[in-house]
Amino acid sequence: MSTTTKPAYFDVYKDAPNSWGWQFISINGTILAESRQDYTSEQAVLRDLRTVQANASSAPVELPDE
């Protein structure tokens, strides 16, 4: 029996009428990031999610001043 590991992925969900969101799920099922707002349409959530996908890999990490 072979086991396959599902890669990390973005999960788009609808949790109420006119309330959409997204989560980034790791390979072990942990939620690593999620939207902080409710989107009113699938198109709106996908638009912002695509912006995250396009910019995340080049975004700098900002640490707090000590």
C-alpha positions in Angstrom: 0.0 0.0 0.0 1.4 3.4 -1.0 0.8 6.5 1.0 0.7 9.9 -0.7 1.1 13.2 1.0 -1.2 15.9 0.0 0.8 19.1 -0.7 0.1 22.3 1.1 -2.9 24.1 -0.4 -5.3 27.0 -0.2 -8.8 26.1 0.8 -11.6 28.5 -0.2 -14.8 28.1 1.8 -18.2 29.5 2.2 -19.4 29.6 5.8 -22.7 31.5 5.4 -24.7 33.2 2.7 -22.5 35.8 1.1 -19.6 35.0 3.4 -16.4 33.6 1.9 -12.9 33.1 3.2 -9.6 31.2 2.6 -7.1 29.2 4.6 -3.6 28.0 3.7 -3.3 24.4 4.9 0.1 22.7 5.5 0.9 19.1 4.4 0.0 17.9 7.9 -3.3 19.7 8.0 -2.4 22.6 10.1 -3.8 26.0 9.2 -0.8 28.3 8.6 -2.7 31.4 7.4 -6.2 32.5 6.9 -8.2 35.5 5.6 -9.0 38.0 8.3 -12.1 39.3 6.6 -15.4 37.9 5.2 -15.7 38.3 1.4 -19.1 38.8 -0.1 -18.4 36.7 -3.3 -16.3 33.9 -4.6 -14.8 36.3 -7.1 -13.7 38.7 -4.3 -12.0 36.0 -2.2 -10.3 34.5 -5.3 -9.0 38.0 -6.3 -7.4 38.6 -2.9 -6.1 35.1 -2.6 -4.4 35.4 -6.0 -2.8 38.6 -4.7 -1.4 36.7 -1.7 -0.1 34.0 -4.0 1.6 36.5 -6.2 3.3 38.4 -3.4 4.0 36.0 -0.6 7.2 34.5 -1.8 9.0 37.9 -2.2 7.6 39.6 0.9 10.2 40.5 3.5 9.9 39.3 7.1 9.7 42.2 9.5 10.9 41.6 13.1 9.9 43.7 16.0 12.4 46.3 17.3 14.0 45.2 20.5 
